[in-house]
């Protein structure tokens, strides 16, 4: 990959990409070519998702039955794995459409529901959707923030259950990196609702190859020391060319994860993304007292990405 990728994404012509998007062109392909990379980097995904902000809510309103059936299936599976004491993390939550419907359908509600996406615009729209769809009690369970799956702003083994809904699908070539991060922060179980390349038709595999979809989830979990407990084929799929499955995974066990299994009541604290350095909320930002790094809060939504950090050690008084 071009070692100038991160710098280039900051100066790419956003208007050109936006025009291509509105013309129906493949923006991921355009940006990969622009940055001379064969992967959908975090920066590429952020740009694409920001342009798409609002589409998931619009699609839900056009076809609420399809979304409800899919969410109900996810809730029925999650009900077998969640307790009322658990903290649930939804990665790549988009506009909170799926997780809001899942939360309203669950028989057993998690104590807290953390949800993040790489796009601030999607989270912002999603908070309005969740507020409209959920009871006040359920809405208060949600803690939304902006983050990157590759660098999650939570401490080791701080989350009981981590889940996804087609959040990893376009991360071909990065699956090992992302699973390692999920293993780091999860202490009990991971449920990934993702495309299953291995059961797709030949036409489906061709499409998934072109769009850089992930594959070999089972083998990658095993390679990283995790345990695939179960793979369930999903009945509700928006696209027959992209069959989905639920991968129920136990993360690798280590001394600290075993110790944390008995500490269910510990408060969740944000950290510098990808680390255990605690963040403290002051005014309208989070700060690491050890490093002086600060992270902004925009419209009540914390932006917890390392590229958004500001070094302001003078505030550390």
N, C-alpha and C positions, 0 to 999 in steps of 0.2 A: 504494500500500500504506500502511496505517496506520503512521505513524511511531512509534507506541507498541508495535509488534509485539514487539520484543526484550524490553521491560520486561514486557509483558503475559504472555508465555510463562512468565515466572518465577513469576507469581502465579496462573496459571490453576488451576482446581480439578482436580488430577490424579485424585482419586477419581471425579469425574464422568466424566472421559474414560475412566478404566479400566472403570467400570461399563458405559459405552456399548460399549466394546470387547468385553467379555464377553457383551454382549447381541447381538453380531453387527452392530453399526452401523458405518458408515464413519467412522472416527476422523479421517482426514485432512480429510474434508468438515466434520466438527464443529469441528475446530480452525481451519480456514480461516474458518469463519463466526464463531467466537469472536474471532479476531484481525482480522477484516475485511480479509482478503487473498484474492486469487484464485490465489496460488502456494503450493506446498508448500515452505515455508521450511525451512532447516536445523533450526530448533527443532522444527517440526512433525514432520519426518522422524525426529528423535531420539526423541521421545515415542512415536511409532507403533512404531518398531523395538524400543524397549526393552520395550514390552508384548508384542511378538512373540518375544522372545528364547526360544530353545529349539525353536521350531516347525520351523525348517529341518532341524535334526537329527532331530526326530521324523518329519518327512516322508521324510527319507532312509531311516530305518530301516523305514518302512512300504513304501517302493518303491525299494529300492537299485538296481534295474536301470535305471529311468528316469534316475536321477541319474548312474549310471555311463556310460550311453550319451551323455548330454549332455556330461559331462566329457571323455569320450574324444574326441568330436568337436572340442571346444575344444583339447585337447592335440595332436591331429593337425594342426590349423591352426597352433598356436603353435610346433610343432616346426620349421616352415619359417622362423621368424623369430628364434629364440633361439640364442645361443651359450653355451658353458660359462663364459664370462667375464662374462656380462651380469648386471646387477642388474635384477630384475623387480619391478614395483610393481603390486599388485592393489588397486584403489580400491573402497570400499564392499564389502568382502569378506564381510560378514555373519558367519555362524558358521563360516567357513572350510571349509564343506562342499565347495563346488565347487573352490576352489583346492587343497585337500588332495588331492582325487581327480585333478585335473589334474597336480599335481606328481608324484604316484605313477605317473602314466601317461606323462609326458614321456620321450622318448628322450634328449633333451638337457636336463640340469638347469641352471637358472641358478645363478650363484655365490651370490647372495642373493635372498631373496624377502621384500620388505616388504609388509605387508598391514594395511590399516586400515579401520575402520568408524566411523560417528558414534555408535554405541551401545556403551558399555562392556560392557553385559550380553551382547551378542551376541559380542563378541570374547572375553570371559571363557569363555563356553560353548564357543566355537569352538576355543580352545586345548586344552581337554580332548579335543575330537573329533579334532583334528589329531594330538595325542599318541597317541591310540588307533589311528588309521588309518595313520600313517606310520612308516617306519623311523626309527631315532634320527638317522641321517645326514641324512635329508630334513627331519625336524622341526627340526633345528638350523639349517637354512637360513632358517627363518621368523623375521621380526622384526615382531611385532604391536604396534599402537598405536592409540589413539583419535584421530580427526581428522575434519575437514570437507573435502569435495572442493573447496569454494570457497576454502579456505585451507590448503594442504598444508604441513606443517612440514619441507620439504626445499628445498635451495638450487636456484637456476637450473641447468637442464641437468645435474642430478645423477643422473638415472635413465636407464638404457638403454632399457628397454621398459616401457611402462605398459599395463595391461589392465583391463578391467571385465567383469563378468557381470551384466547387468541392474541396474547400480548407478545409472545416470543416468535410468532410464526414467520416473520420476515427477517429473522436474524441468522440466516445460514452462514456458517463460518465463525459464529460467535457463541454458539450454544454452550460450549464448555466454559467459557468465561462467565456467562450469565448464570448457569447452574451453580458454579462455584460460589457466586455471590449469594444466591438463594440458600445454599447450604450453610453459608457463614451466619446468616441472621435467623435461620429457622431451627427451632429446637425439637419439634414434635413431628410435623408432617407437612408435605407439600402436595397440593393437588393441582396439576396443570391440565387445563382444558385447551388443547392445542391440536393443530392439524396432524393427522397420522399419514405420513408419506407412504409408509410401507403397505397400506391397504388401499391406496388410491389406484384408480384405473390408469392405463398407460397414458391416456389423454390428460388425466389429472396430474400425473407425475410430470409430464411435459410442461404443463402450466406452472406447477409448483417450482420446477427447476428455473423457469424463465423469471419468476418473481422472487427467487432467492429464498424459498421457504426452508424451514429447518427439517432435519431428518435424523434418524438414528437416536431418538431420545433414550430408548431403553439401554442401548449400548453405552451411551455417554454417561448416564446415571451410574451404571456399574463401574465404568472406568474411573469415575471420580470417588468411588467408595460408598455411594448411596445404594439403597435397595428399592427396586421396583416391586411394590406390594401387589399391585393390580393394574390392569389396563382395561378400561371399559369403553366400548365403541359407542359414541353418542348417536342417538336416534334423530335428533333435531339438528340439521345442518342447513345453513343458508345457501350453500353452494354444493351441489352433488359432486363437483370435481375436487372439493376440498373436504374429505371426510374428517371428522373430528373424533378425538378420544380423550378420556380422562386418565391421566397417569397419576396413580397414588404412590407417593415416594416417601420413604424414610431417609432423612439426611444422614450422613456419616455421624456416628456417635463419638464424642470426645468427652474428656473429663468435665469441661465447663458446661456442656449441654446437659449432661446427666445431673449435675448439681442444680441447674436452673429448672429442671422439671418439677422440683418441689417448691419453686418460688413463683407461684401463679399471680400473686397480688402486687408484684413489683411494678411501679409506674414505668410507662414507656417514655424514654428520653431520646430526643434526636441527637445525632452525632455528626461530626464531619463525615460526609459521604464516603463510605468504604472503610471507615475506621471506628475505633472505640472512643475517640476524643469527644467528650460530651459538649453539647451546645446548650447555652442558657438564653432564654428569651428576655430581651430588654427592649422596652419601647416597641418599635416596629421592625425589629431585626433579631436574629439569633447570633450569638457570639461564642466562640471557643476561647475560654479564659487562658488555656495553655498556649494557644498559637496566635490569638488576636484576629483570627479569620472571622468575618461577619457574613451573614446571609440575609438578604432582604425578604420582606413580607409584602406582597402586592395584593391589595383587596382581600386581606385576611388569609391569603394563601402563601405559606412559606415556600420560597424557591431554594431548594436544598440541593444544588448541583455545584460541583467544585468550580466549574467555569464561571459561576455567578458570584463566587466569593470575593470579598473585598478585604484586604489586609489593613486593619485599623487598630493596631495594638494600643494606640493612645486612649482608646475607649476602655481598655482593661485597667480600671482603677479601683 
